[in-house]
Amino acid sequence: MSVASSVKIEQDDSVWRSARRFLSFRNISAIYIWIAMVILFSVLAPETFPTVDTIRIVLTDQAVTAVLAVGLVVPLAAGAFDLSIGSQLGLGAILVAWFLRNQELGVVPAIVASLAIGACVGLANGLLITKARISSFITTLGMSSVLLAVISWISKDAQILNLGSAFQQVANRQILSIPLSVYIMIVLAVCVWWVLDNTYMGRAVYATGGNADAARLAGIRTHAVVVMSLVSCSVLAAVAGILLSSSLATGDPTVGPAYMLPAFAAAFLGSTQFRNGRFNVLGTVVAVYVLATGVKGLQLIGAPVWIPELFNGVALLIAVAVTRRQGSSKRSRTPAPKRVAVGTAA
């Protein structure tokens, strides 16, 4: 057999192994589960589930959750938890309505001001974690309570109505029968994916989340990375809040906290897909729609109203357990460093 033939066979084997690894259940289990759910609910609810309207509803309704979950990927990849994302979404939703209605700002100034305040919240979280050395759990949990109080104060615990038709078009304008909020979600997801997977900043984020001490020794400014990740998460949470107020045509002070659990469930479930335990954008977006498909299917076959909370909670527990198991398996496969006695050569 010629050398060229041997090389060709080895290349073919390598391609086949790569394809098999990518298509394995462990790597893309959510895709297979998604397909199974679509088939199951299509059989159980043939008149309501497998329709274009259902697809459009699920795609549209989950755009806000997907934006929030994509934003959450960044601090999680950097090793920080942001438990205030739901309240940050609520703050963005009520601020943009308050600026539009009470302060009579235009649509663009109101959006810019809301995003700027969202960035300030993320900056405060980051500085408290890195400078005051308060854990991300405690910092963001406390910030969540503070933001809920701010939302209550700004809104006076009442909805802010009559936000104007121009603002409603931000999320509701349709292109090819799909609302603009879906396109915004896709653009933001692609941007975050590109930064995390193709830039030095993305590599620094993953290095910080993997081992902050090693990253620091390698010259990465880990504190700056953590602060940046929390600021970006807060800005995307504000975007999600703005899109929500635009789609509802109302500033509702109660909407934020309900989005925290679905976002965390999607981010952790997404980390089990494609990247073997690493938080990633593609897996997160897929997870958002897998979970939404399950919830929608259960609702259409007459499941109780508490099913979404149960479904997302169980999904989060399973995803965290799988992520921990993958991490333990990865560590067990890593050979222990060779011990070298002092004064001897390696």
Buried (B, 14 or more C-beta within 10 A) or exposed (E): EEEEEEEEEEEEEEEEEEEEEEEEEEBBBBBEBBEEBBEBBBEBBEEBBBBEEBEBEBBBBBBBBBBBBBBBBBBBBBBBBBBBBBBBBBBBBBBBBBBBBEEEBEBEEBBBBBBEBBBEBBBBBBBBBBEEEBEBEEBBBBBBEBBBEBBBEBBEEEBBEEBEEEBBBBBBEEEEEBBBBBBBBBEBBBEBBEBBBEEEBBBBBBBBBEEBEEBBEEEBEBBBBBBBBBBBBBBBBBBBBBBBBBBBBBBBBBBBBBBBBBBBBBBBBBBBBBBBBBBBBBBBBBBBBBBBBBBBBBBBEEBEEEBBEEBBBEBBEBBBEBBEEBBEEEEEEEEEEEEEEEEEEE
